Amino acid sequence: ATNAVTAVKITDGTITAAKLATGAIVLPIGYIGGLRLSNDSDASHDVNITAGAARDATNAQDIVLASEITKRIDAAWAVGNDAGGLDGTESVGGTPDASTLYYVWLILRSDTGVEDALFSESATAPTMPTNYDYKRLIGCVKTDGSANIFAFTHRGDYFRYTGTNPVDVNDNTIASLTFEDGTLSCPANCLAHIYGGVANSSESGTAGALYIKTKGASEAAAYPTAWMETNNTSAFDELNREGTCLVDSASEIQYAALEAAGTATVNIVSIGFWMLTRSDP
């Protein structure tokens, strides 16, 4: 048998919003490009999203944001640039909660082709505006104790706090080598970038250690490889280290400290996070 081969010349390899809209081409499974987040001019309440495109969370629809858009976290959602961005789960209509993670969703109303964005406390099921039927998770921001957005920088899947870093654990009631839960200022199922420390000025002549692990991971396996440790022969005042840890669906990790004498204090600060669910929804 003979296979006939026909040469095909590709004359236009560009991807445009118009071509995607006609269905002539579609984005690859899981695709996301552009859609970079940043604090806008009202840095405490507004987030800017650059132009970009993504497949929706079900890989059924392309969502193309043709031009940048800014959404306000201090107002109920309304369509358009510089409009409110809070979804309908907020009980006080347009007022964000303090010390809360807000997930940023790119959304599409497929009957009109209008794209927009919103903030939601849900990492999986935002309350969608009427007639909006497709969505893609593209980022996450955190409010402080005054319900203002922490300053941040975003590149790819990585978000870094660039102003005051959230202090997520300050615990001086630990029991030696007993793991406790800690909730981080990082989205669900991310790789957290954290700074941890354990302090105990009365510790003397013994090793000190801080253990940080993914919640549910084996405790026995965690102890031989301390997240940080020292074997000082004199009193240690404080141990500090920067590192990473996977968090669970509730943004939790677990921590423990080796405490031979006195009372130790564990501190954990969120530096930033790799939002794995942005590129792998």
Salt bridges, closest charged atoms under 4 A:
ASP12 OD2 - LYS19 NZ 2.83
ASP42 OD2 - HIS45 ND1 3.11
ASP62 OD1 - ARG55 NH1 2.80
ASP74 OD2 - HIS45 ND1 3.87
ASP74 OD1 - ARG72 NE 3.26
ASP111 OD1 - ARG109 NE 2.77
ASP116 OD1 - LYS71 NZ 2.79
ASP157 OD1 - ARG278 NE 3.75
ASP181 OD2 - LYS215 NZ 3.23
GLU242 OE2 - HIS193 NE2 2.56
GLU252 OE1 - LYS215 NZ 2.42
